[in-house]
Amino acid sequence: MYMDSHKLAEMAALACDDRKAKDIKMIRIDEVSTLSDWIVITEGLSIVQVKAIIKSVEDKLHIEANRIPLRKEGINEGKWALLDYGELIVHVLQTSERKYYDLESFWS
């Protein structure tokens, strides 16, 4: 089943919200990068919450869109984690990491 990248990004954002993620941003980057179509950036307040948000996204996209990430980074540490689905990249960071990396400014 094909799902467009915007729908996939919305689904990921909802999965983040299901785990009370803070300040969820969906940024369309396909006009400025060949890396991906969309980036979802959000934050968790603890290692446990970051891991729960990542699991929520993985589970929802697997069950509802039959998608698994092409690549995962930082999952075990729980300070900054990334799921790469090709046309969608999901970043979940703790507050201090989000401020440090300032991904929104980079992609905006």
N, C-alpha and C positions, 0 to 999 in steps of 0.2 A: 504494500500500500504506500503510495507516494504522498508525502505531506510537504507543503511549501515551507520554506525556511522561516517565514514570519509566524506561521501557525506553530511551528516547532519552538520558536523563541517564546511565544506566548505560553505554551504548555510548560516550558522550563520555568518561566517566571511564576506561574501558578504553583508549581511544585515547590519553589523557594518559599512562596507565601504560606504554603501549607505547614511549613516548619518555622513560621514567624521570622523569616529573614528580614533584615532591615534595609531600607532604602534601595529597593530593586530598580535597576535601570536596564532598559533595552535600548541598545544603540545599533543603528543600521550602519554597516561599514562597507557594504559591497561597492559603493561608488568611489571609495578611497583606498581599498585594499582587495587583493585577490585571495587573501588569507581565509576569509569567511564572509557570510552575508550579514550575520547578526552576532552581537556579543551581549550576553546578559551578565551584569555585574551586581553583586549583592554582598551583604555582610552578615556574619554570625557573631554573636557576642562571646563565644567560647569554642574551644576545640570540639567539644561534644556537639554543639549546635552546627558548626561548619560541616562536620561529618554527617550529621542528620540531614542537612540541606542537600548535600551532594547525593546522599542515598535516595532522598525523595525525588530529585531530578532524574537520577538513573532509573529508578523504579518506574516512574510515570512515563518517561520516554520509551522505556522498554515495553511496558504493558500497552500503552495507548498508541504508540507510533512504530512499534517493533524495531526500535533503534538502540544500538549500544554504542558507547563512545569509541572513537578510533584511537584515542589516547587519553590517559589520565595522568595528572601530575599532582603532587603534594597532598594526596588524600590521607596518608598515614600521619603526617605532621599536624594537620588540622588548623594551621594558621592561614594558609593560602592554598586553595585547591582549584584545579582546572579540569573541566571535561570538554574534550574536543570532538564534536560531531561532524566536522567538515564545514557545513554551511552555518553551523552554530557553535559558538564557544561560550562556555559558562564559567565565570570566575566567582568563587566564593571566598571571601577574605575576612579575617578578623579586622576590627576597626583600625588598629594601628598600622596593619599592612595595607589596608585600603588607602589610608592617608599617605603612606610612604610611596606606594606605586602610582597613585593618582591616575588610574587607567581612564577614567572619564575625560580628563583633560587631554590625555594623549589621543583618544579616539574622536573627540568632539571637534 
